[in-house]
């Protein structure tokens, strides 16, 4: 299956080194596929990939900023990572 236009947009933004914008696009993908992720493996994989990539991009942005300016990007990464860990724990509990 080819990547969705949204995913291409996020990757294009990352290639342009617009990491925060790319992370926001990936978060939008997470929101779009969230209702389907428990019903469809492809949606679950897309959600997980978008979440990992978005968190990574927020951490990259934060690492390039002065310490005093990192709070918002680190908070965004932490929120996404918490969602990923919750999903992992939920999946392990249902096995």
C-alpha positions as CSV (number, residue, x, y, z in Angstrom):
1,X,0.0,0.0,0.0
2,X,1.5,3.4,-0.9
3,X,1.9,5.9,1.9
4,X,-1.0,8.2,2.5
5,X,-0.6,11.8,1.2
6,X,-0.4,12.9,4.9
7,X,2.5,10.6,5.6
8,X,4.4,11.8,2.5
9,X,3.8,15.4,3.7
10,X,5.3,14.6,7.1
11,X,8.3,12.9,5.5
12,X,8.8,15.7,3.0
13,X,8.8,18.2,5.9
14,X,11.4,16.1,7.7
15,X,13.6,16.1,4.6
16,X,13.3,19.8,4.5
17,X,14.5,19.8,8.1
18,X,11.1,21.2,9.3
19,X,11.0,18.7,12.1
20,X,8.4,20.3,14.3
21,X,6.0,20.7,11.4
22,X,6.6,17.1,10.4
23,X,5.9,15.9,13.9
24,X,2.6,17.8,13.9
25,X,1.7,16.2,10.6
26,X,2.4,12.8,12.1
27,X,0.3,13.6,15.2
28,X,-2.6,14.4,12.8
29,X,-2.2,11.0,11.2
30,X,-2.3,9.4,14.7
31,X,-5.6,11.2,15.4
32,X,-7.0,10.2,12.0
33,X,-6.2,6.5,12.4
34,X,-6.8,6.2,16.2
35,X,-10.5,5.1,15.8
36,X,-9.3,2.2,13.5
37,X,-6.2,1.0,15.3
38,X,-8.0,-1.5,17.5
39,X,-9.8,-3.0,14.5
40,X,-7.2,-3.0,11.7
41,X,-3.6,-4.2,11.9
42,X,-2.5,-1.8,9.1
43,X,-4.0,1.2,11.0
44,X,-2.4,0.0,14.2
45,X,1.0,-0.2,12.4
46,X,0.5,3.2,10.8
47,X,-0.4,4.7,14.2
48,X,2.6,3.2,15.9
49,X,5.0,4.3,13.2
50,X,3.6,7.8,13.2
51,X,3.9,8.0,17.0
52,X,7.5,6.7,17.1
53,X,8.5,9.1,14.3
54,X,6.7,12.1,15.8
55,X,8.3,11.5,19.2
56,X,11.7,11.2,17.6
57,X,11.2,14.4,15.7
58,X,10.2,16.3,18.8
59,X,13.3,15.0,20.6
60,X,15.4,16.1,17.7
61,X,14.0,19.6,17.7
62,X,14.5,19.8,21.5
63,X,18.1,18.6,21.2
64,X,18.9,21.5,18.8
65,X,17.4,24.2,21.1
66,X,18.9,26.0,24.1
67,X,17.9,24.2,27.3
68,X,15.5,27.0,28.3
69,X,13.5,26.5,25.0
70,X,13.1,22.8,25.1
71,X,10.1,22.4,27.4
72,X,7.2,22.3,24.8
73,X,8.9,19.9,22.5
74,X,10.0,17.6,25.3
75,X,6.4,17.6,26.7
76,X,5.1,16.7,23.2
77,X,7.5,13.8,23.0
78,X,6.7,12.6,26.5
79,X,2.9,12.6,25.7
80,X,3.4,10.5,22.6
81,X,5.8,8.1,24.3
82,X,3.3,7.7,27.2
83,X,0.6,6.8,24.6
84,X,3.0,4.3,23.0
85,X,3.8,2.7,26.3
86,X,0.1,2.5,27.2
87,X,-0.6,0.8,24.0
88,X,2.2,-1.7,24.5
89,X,1.1,-2.5,28.0
90,X,-2.5,-2.9,26.9
91,X,-1.5,-5.2,24.1
92,X,0.7,-7.3,26.4
93,X,-2.1,-7.6,28.9
94,X,-4.5,-9.0,26.3
95,X,-2.0,-11.7,25.1
